[in-house]
Amino acid sequence: MLVASASAEWKEQVLYSFQGGANDGAYPAGGVVFDKAGNLFGATTVWGPDNCFPIANECGLVFELSPPAKKGDPWTETILYQFKGKGANDASSPSGGVILDSAGNVYGVTAYGGTGDCVLLGTNAGCGVAYKLSPPAKKGDPWTETLLYSFKSGSDGYFPWGTLTFDAKGNLYGATQFGGGKGNSCNEFYGGNCGTVFELSPPKQKGGQWTEMVLYSYASGTDGANPNGGLVLDRKGAIYGTTYGGGNENGECGAAGCGTVFKLARTRGKNGLWNETILHRFKGLDGGEPAAGLVFHGANTLYGTTKGGGGGNYPSGTVFKVAHNPNRSWTEKVLYTFQHGDDGAFPLANVIFDARGNLFGVASEGGKNLAGTLFRMKPPTGRTSDWGFSILYSFNRGQDAGAPSASLVPDKAFNLYSTTPVGGTGICGNGGCGTVFTVSP
């Protein structure tokens, strides 16, 4: 398909530019999420207190952005919590976005910190945690952090990655890139196992401990490897997601594999066992190395993106769907292949839908300004089976946002919000410290 120019380019606004340093964050981890009052919440990967251990200023934080009382005025950032690192028995380096419960508590994961014994740059930096931040009873007082679980690097996994997911009972679901006890070549730096999908269950009594259960450990080979977060659940409680590697280790993606789309379903009985079904193994031409989760649109169709693969002269990632067939099999179809031109390249985030069934997403590179794009795809009409593709905005980097890599979130008017890991007015190397932005029709 050829790239169609948008009939009217959407307007972009940087709501906040991170500045780095001990008093602000840098490099947002994942996207943002709204609360009921219209405030945005998110996390940054680095910066924080000078005494952060094991690397000073690189523990990260959780922030809130509040909209202005008067349209056109700047948004206001409030730092809710700065992580202190393993040296302070705390978390370090958020590695995914955040989610909120109905009481306004904030949940997320960090790559390091906690009580585990994982090594970073020759130092025990911890194996990552799942955390909760609770709002104060009085506005302006400090938020309270609770470490829900510290990963230990063994069969429970380590290096949790991506955004957590709630079920209706308040259980949390997520993924670790490594650990789990299966596979032995999925961490190129240290060796190690190929990751897990886990469940965290809240305590039955107030003040008790959360309980972790590994639902599935990946083994690479024909199985997946290095699962992404952002899991989705169907009405029966089955879990769907993607793995960055594994599945087809002799294909076009090399020894690490092209990745998979998977389903985990609880077996009958009370033994707590879960079964995995591989819905699709990527091979390269049909996409490869999915770096984000999935989204349902309709009861039996999942949509997502791959960082690489696809067809054409300069294949640079895909948008795809996986549909459930009447015979219980699943079929994958590539909806669009990026060509590293004005259309963008290397999508790293999930897609979303509007009420009309239009699909929206971002590509982290390419575009007219080589800093990524925001795109829309319209579903096929009766005259064609192709999705219509158009660019709504090309990012500029510099003081503008650049390299969008996190999923979009809409407000009630379907203005779109997200983050970028570079760009903005901050000084962090040569690319800025990252932004929170909005794009509107």
Beta strands, then each sheet from edge to edge (+ up, - down):
strand 1: 4-5
strand 2: 11-17
strand 3: 26-28
strand 4: 33-34
strand 5: 40-46
strand 6: 61-66
strand 7: 76-82
strand 8: 91-94
strand 9: 99-100
strand 10: 106-113
strand 11: 119-120
strand 12: 123-124
strand 13: 129-134
strand 14: 144-150
strand 15: 158-166
strand 16: 172-178
strand 17: 196-201
strand 18: 211-217
strand 19: 224-227
strand 20: 232-233
strand 21: 239-246
strand 22: 260-266
strand 23: 274-281
strand 24: 295-296
strand 25: 301-306
strand 26: 318-324
strand 27: 330-337
strand 28: 352-353
strand 29: 359-363
strand 30: 373-378
strand 31: 388-394
strand 32: 401-402
strand 33: 409-410
strand 34: 416-420
strand 35: 422-423
strand 36: 435-440
sheet 1: 1+ 31+ 30- 29+ 28-
sheet 2: 2+ 36- 34+ 33-
sheet 3: 3+ 5- 4+
sheet 4: 3+ 5- 6+ 7-
sheet 5: 8+ 10- 9+
sheet 6: 8+ 10- 13+ 14-
sheet 7: 11+ 12-
sheet 8: 15+ 16- 17+ 18-
sheet 9: 19+ 21- 20+
sheet 10: 19+ 21- 22+ 23-
sheet 11: 24+ 25- 26+ 27-
sheet 12: 32+ 35-
end
